[in-house]
Amino acid sequence: MIYITRREQFNAAHKLFREEWSDEKNLEVFGKCANPNWHGHNYELFVTVKGAVAPETGYVIDLKVLKDIIKSHVTDKLDHKNVNLDVDFMQGKMASTEVICVEIFNQLQPHIEAKGVFLHKVKLVETENNYVEYYGHQPIS
């Protein structure tokens, strides 16, 4: 099994808040991330796929194909957008990095696996100090 990773970048704004909570409670729980006028990040996205190397090409997947899947299903939808308001796959969901990462995985998985490889991991870097990794639904042992 070979693992290969593609890195992409996008910029997006979001805020963390619950509509059913007061402004004070949102500020208490989410701090500056609950800024009513939003805040943004320069995200880095790492998409790792795994599979066998095709003897004809020497590839697990053509990285241009992987790039195009990521672009059309994720980065075109997120780049320079408001995650809370503009992104179809985030509607009605908390716009935390954890949830964004899971939803990116969900967007990519069927398109990547249709190419005969498996989506192993999505890593979403929010800041130089904070990132999330999601490996899909793993059985609890």
Backbone hydrogen bonds, N-H to C=O, Kabsch-Sander energy under -0.5 kcal/mol:
donor,donor_aa,acceptor,acceptor_aa,energy
2,I,51,G,-2.6
4,I,49,V,-2.5
6,R,47,V,-2.4
8,E,45,L,-2.8
10,F,43,Y,-1.7
12,A,41,H,-1.9
13,A,81,K,-2.5
14,H,39,H,-2.8
16,L,33,C,-2.9
17,F,15,K,-0.6
21,W,18,R,-1.8
26,N,22,S,-2.5
27,L,23,D,-2.4
28,E,24,E,-2.4
29,V,25,K,-2.6
30,F,26,N,-3.1
31,G,27,L,-1.7
33,C,30,F,-1.6
34,A,31,G,-2.1
35,N,32,K,-1.8
38,W,35,N,-2.1
39,H,14,H,-1.5
41,H,12,A,-2.3
43,Y,10,F,-2.2
43,Y,41,H,-0.9
44,E,125,V,-1.8
45,L,8,E,-3.1
46,F,123,K,-3.0
47,V,6,R,-2.7
48,T,46,F,-0.6
48,T,121,K,-2.9
49,V,4,I,-2.7
49,V,47,V,-0.5
50,K,118,F,-2.6
51,G,2,I,-1.9
54,A,59,Y,-3.4
58,G,54,A,-3.3
65,V,62,D,-0.6
66,L,62,D,-2.0
67,K,63,L,-2.6
68,D,64,K,-2.4
69,I,65,V,-2.2
70,I,66,L,-2.5
71,K,67,K,-2.8
72,S,68,D,-2.6
73,H,69,I,-2.2
74,V,70,I,-1.8
75,T,70,I,-1.9
76,D,71,K,-2.5
77,K,74,V,-0.7
78,L,74,V,-1.6
79,D,75,T,-3.0
80,H,11,N,-3.9
81,K,11,N,-0.8
81,K,78,L,-1.7
83,V,13,A,-3.2
83,V,81,K,-0.7
86,D,82,N,-3.4
87,V,82,N,-0.6
87,V,83,V,-0.6
88,D,86,D,-0.7
90,M,87,V,-1.8
91,Q,88,D,-1.2
93,K,90,M,-2.1
96,S,94,M,-0.5
100,I,96,S,-2.7
101,C,97,T,-2.5
102,V,98,E,-2.0
103,E,99,V,-2.6
104,I,100,I,-2.4
105,F,101,C,-2.2
106,N,102,V,-2.3
107,Q,103,E,-2.0
108,L,104,I,-2.3
109,Q,105,F,-2.8
111,H,108,L,-0.5
112,I,108,L,-2.4
113,E,109,Q,-2.7
114,A,110,P,-1.2
115,K,112,I,-1.6
116,G,113,E,-1.6
117,V,112,I,-1.0
118,F,50,K,-2.7
120,H,48,T,-2.2
120,H,118,F,-0.8
121,K,48,T,-1.9
122,V,134,Y,-2.3
123,K,46,F,-2.8
124,L,132,V,-2.8
125,V,44,E,-3.2
125,V,123,K,-0.5
126,E,124,L,-0.6
126,E,130,N,-2.1
127,T,130,N,-1.8
132,V,124,L,-2.3
134,Y,122,V,-2.7
138,Q,136,G,-0.6
141,S,139,P,-0.5
